[in-house]
Amino acid sequence: MMREQIADALRRLVAVQVEDIERAVKDGHKTIALNELADLNRQLKAFAAALKKVPIRA
């Protein structure tokens, strides 16, 4: 994966989750917002684990 591809993937992943978190906060749904935040954390950890498996190209 190229740096730009990684950056784009992260932006998309985070943007969707942040929208959901903001919507939950605005609607006063604290539990849903926390669940969305936990989901974002799980997705970022999975993404990081997947990147560790990709060989580094110089």
C-alpha positions as CSV (number, residue, x, y, z in Angstrom):
1,M,0.0,0.0,0.0
2,M,1.2,3.5,-0.8
3,R,1.1,6.2,1.8
4,E,-1.7,8.0,0.0
5,Q,-3.8,4.9,-0.1
6,I,-3.3,4.3,3.6
7,A,-4.1,7.9,4.4
8,D,-7.3,7.8,2.3
9,A,-8.4,4.5,4.0
10,L,-7.8,6.0,7.4
11,R,-9.7,9.2,6.5
12,R,-12.7,7.2,5.2
13,L,-12.8,4.9,8.2
14,V,-12.6,7.8,10.7
15,A,-14.9,10.1,8.9
16,V,-17.8,7.6,9.0
17,Q,-17.3,6.8,12.6
18,V,-17.0,10.4,13.6
19,E,-20.2,11.3,11.8
20,D,-22.0,8.5,13.8
21,I,-20.4,9.7,17.1
22,E,-21.4,13.3,16.4
23,R,-24.9,12.3,15.5
24,A,-25.3,10.3,18.7
25,V,-23.9,13.1,20.9
26,K,-26.2,15.7,19.3
27,D,-29.2,13.4,19.9
28,G,-28.1,12.9,23.5
29,H,-27.3,9.2,23.1
30,K,-24.2,8.9,25.3
31,T,-24.1,5.0,25.2
32,I,-24.4,4.9,21.4
33,A,-21.6,7.5,21.1
34,L,-19.4,5.4,23.4
35,N,-20.2,2.3,21.4
36,E,-19.3,4.1,18.2
37,L,-16.0,5.2,19.7
38,A,-15.2,1.7,20.9
39,D,-16.0,0.5,17.3
40,L,-13.6,3.0,15.9
41,N,-10.9,1.8,18.3
42,R,-11.5,-1.8,17.2
43,Q,-11.3,-0.8,13.5
44,L,-8.1,1.2,13.9
45,K,-6.5,-1.6,15.8
46,A,-7.5,-4.1,13.1
47,F,-6.1,-1.7,10.4
48,A,-2.8,-1.3,12.3
49,A,-2.5,-5.1,12.6
50,A,-3.2,-5.5,8.9
51,L,-0.5,-2.9,8.1
52,K,2.0,-4.8,10.2
53,K,1.6,-7.8,7.9
54,V,2.4,-5.7,4.8
55,P,6.0,-5.9,3.7
56,I,7.9,-2.6,3.7
57,R,9.0,-1.4,0.3
58,A,11.8,1.1,0.0
